[in-house]
Amino acid sequence: MNNLLALLLAATEEGAGQPASNDVGQLVVQYIVYGVIIVVSIFLLILLRKRTRLPRHTELKKKVQGLLSDIRAIDPAEKRMNFLKNVSGAMYKADNLSYTAAMLAEKERYADLGRLSSKLGEVRAELSPYKFGKKEADDSDGIDAAAKKVEEALAILDGIIERDGELRRG
């Protein structure tokens, strides 16, 4: 802005000299480009923040319920490829949710979120023998154990959500 002011003052002092409209036009274009860069940068930062935001506890509960429905949808009678695809998908979700819960536990410094992360890690551990061929699809004990651990994780999450309600009321 100071450059624009100095340029205008210099143009008025010269009087009948060369017109400074070309220099003023360049400065205006330059400032417009800077403004566009700033606006685009702010827009990208907003998108990045929304993308990397940790979920709220109720959103996390919905995702864990989705994991439970995925685990219950695993059918050992399916073809081997479909079975492995479903197990791999459930393992990926469990791993992702375990990481998310660990990040929430670190952010909020709340031990129950750490327990939730551990339970979800155990779910992944229960499913991994199926993916790597150490257990056959006919042996569904691990899948049942994984579903039970997800139910325990949901119970922990219910306690966390109750605590949130008490904190809001109190």
Secondary structure, DSSP 4 states (H G I P E B T S, - for coil): -HHHHHHHHHHHHH-SSS--HHHHHHHHHHHHHHHHHHHHHHHHHHHHHHHHPPPPHHHHHHHHHHHHHHHHT--TTS-HHHHHHHHHHHHHHHHHHHHHHHHHHHHHT-HHHHHHHHHHHHHHHHHHHHHTTSS-TT-THHHHHHHHHHHHHHHHHHHHHHHHHHHHH-
